[in-house]
Each structure stands twice: as structure tokens, then as C-alpha cells.
Amino acid sequence: MYSHEVGIVKPDPRVFALTAERLGVRPHEVLFLDDVEGHVLAARAAGWQAVLHTSTPESVAEMEQVLAQAGGLPKASS
């Protein structure tokens, strides 16, 4: 979804609700990645799972952890 097409930008809560609606998913089913902390906090407030991107390895690891906790991926072995 493009903000210029819908006229709503992050961190406006309406953009998160509209995105979930258009995807046909419930908010808790969304995993969101962004490098702007305010956007991540807004996504979480909207009920989304959200990860703040700091580096690719850290973001991938955190997203895998979120998915594993949700039952979407097997937990990585240490």
C-alpha cells in the first residue's frame, strides 16, 4: 500500500488498520519491520508485531524469534 495513494502516512494509526483490512488479516497476524522507532511503536499500538531494524542480522534474528513464538517457524537451536 502506498501512502500517496491512500493519503495516510505512518505513524497515523489509520494506515495500520487500513493495511490489515486490505490484506484481510487481523492486526496480530502482521509482522512489521521499520527503521523508524515511532513507526514501530505505532504499529505495536495498532496490535501488530513489530521489529525495529537496526542491522540485517539482528532484524532477521528478532523476526525469526517473533515468528517462532507465534508458531510460524521452528525455534532455532543454539
Buried (B, 14 or more C-beta within 10 A) or exposed (E): EEEEEEEBEBBBBEBBBBBBEEEEEEBEBBBBBBEEEEBBBBBBEBBBBBBBBEEEEEBEEBBBBBBEEEEEEEEEEE
